[in-house]
Amino acid sequence: MPLRFQGNFTQQLPIPEAAIERAVAVMRSGRLHRYNVVDGEVPETVQLEREFAAYMGARFCLACTSGGYALQTALRAWGVSHGEPVLTNGFTLSPVPGAIAAAGGESVLVEITDDLVIDIDDLARKARCSQARVLMLSHMRGHIVDMGALMDAAESLGIAVIEDCAHTMGARWGNTKSGAHGVAACFSAQTYKHINSGEGGFITSDDEELMARATILSGSYMLYGRHEAVPSDEVFERVRLDTPNCSGRMDNLRAAILRPQLADLDGLVHAWNERYRAIEAILRPAPGVHLPERPDAEMYVGSSIQFMVPDLDEAGIRKLVAECLARGVDLKWFGDAEPVAYTSRYDSWRYLEQQSLPETDRILASLLDMRIPLTFSVEDCRVIGRIIADCLAALRGPAAPAEASSAATAPR
Ligand SMILES: *Cc1c(COP(=O)(O)O)cnc(C)c1O
């Protein structure tokens, strides 16, 4: 009997009991709206913002409805105007170009490298051609570009960096948290990210005006004085009448669910990385597999794994995905011309001006992706790794040219 995996790739951990207790207390109070407070009460949203700002080492933090909302709000609060070019990775998830469109911007897509990070040379070219003032840097699937080189390039090109940290909450580049490099950073608390309130998002920043605008945009009315992780009232007075209310607040119920998870985030990161490394240890040496390099400075969160199978054509990749699935392992192929589930290629975002990214095309053509939910044990992850390696070996056949020349056909 071939090895078969029984786990569910979309099953996340349950909400911790401490979070459930807090959530129930909020429901018992009836005060779910963040501005519905009684005298002396510090609502869950405010406490969460304070704690997330402290975790990030940021001056300010705003909790909101989703990661995508955080992205569009950060862009608007920074000052993207209608029709303005916004640079972003050619390989990202659709909420990123969606947020740029929602803010009125025009996505200018930048190539990625074989390590799945933004190509800094292409960034420089695209920045010069487009005259863009801002980069929405997507740390897609948790891969972090050399942030020293990126920030140097951004400075010399005169572009501001807003970070999409949907997959890097809890990650660092060297000693700096992912999200602490740019002018603002955006996070998601959606079920498949690193802390789970169903839906939810954050913006962090040290920029006073940006954060005052973001707070008003999120629907604070004139109640911004009930926030704590925001700039002083004088800053709000400068922007409050020029900034529209685009409702997207977080509520106390979600905040209550998130606070105990945030307190344990570093523990979750450790658990993800143990699992990531168990799969990586099997796949990295497997013939025909290329895994992105992860430099020492990249303290990533292995909540998903990506690998390339450059020797397989489309038919081979479809066969690999089908055979892994038949043995219980759910891979997604980012190269599919047809957008499937959460994967979509940039050329399927037809609301953008058409752009051609040959390097990104080549990389995505053989790029496979797999979620690593924490409901899997480390041993589960070894089983998964072996199934993928087996399926791949069977597909490549006994006489794959590279090994054949050295081993199989050697004269006895
Ligand atoms: C999930 C995700 C988002 C958006 O987060 P939501 O909370 O689902 O809106 C943005 N960027 C990337 C890379 C994501 O994976």
The ligand as an SDF file (V2000), in Angstrom:
LIG
                    3D

 15 15  0  0  0  0  0  0  0  0999 V2000
   -4.4920   37.1100    2.4300 C   0  0  0  0  0  0  0  0  0  0  0  0
   -3.6180   38.0980    1.7880 C   0  0  0  0  0  0  0  0  0  0  0  0
   -3.9660   39.4420    1.7630 C   0  0  0  0  0  0  0  0  0  0  0  0
   -5.2920   39.9650    2.2150 C   0  0  0  0  0  0  0  0  0  0  0  0
   -5.7400   39.5790    3.4360 O   0  0  0  0  0  0  0  0  0  0  0  0
   -7.3280   39.4600    3.7510 P   0  0  0  0  0  0  0  0  0  0  0  0
   -7.3660   39.5940    5.2270 O   0  0  0  0  0  0  0  0  0  0  0  0
   -7.7620   38.1340    3.2550 O   0  0  0  0  0  0  0  0  0  0  0  0
   -7.9980   40.5890    3.0480 O   0  0  0  0  0  0  0  0  0  0  0  0
   -3.0580   40.3180    1.2090 C   0  0  0  0  0  0  0  0  0  0  0  0
   -1.8920   39.9170    0.7160 N   0  0  0  0  0  0  0  0  0  0  0  0
   -1.5260   38.6230    0.6920 C   0  0  0  0  0  0  0  0  0  0  0  0
   -0.2020   38.2290    0.1180 C   0  0  0  0  0  0  0  0  0  0  0  0
   -2.3840   37.6740    1.2270 C   0  0  0  0  0  0  0  0  0  0  0  0
   -2.0480   36.3960    1.1950 O   0  0  0  0  0  0  0  0  0  0  0  0
  1  2  1  0
  2  3  1  0
  2 14  2  0
  3  4  1  0
  3 10  2  0
  4  5  1  0
  5  6  1  0
  6  7  2  0
  6  8  1  0
  6  9  1  0
 10 11  1  0
 11 12  2  0
 12 13  1  0
 12 14  1  0
 14 15  1  0
M  END
$$$$
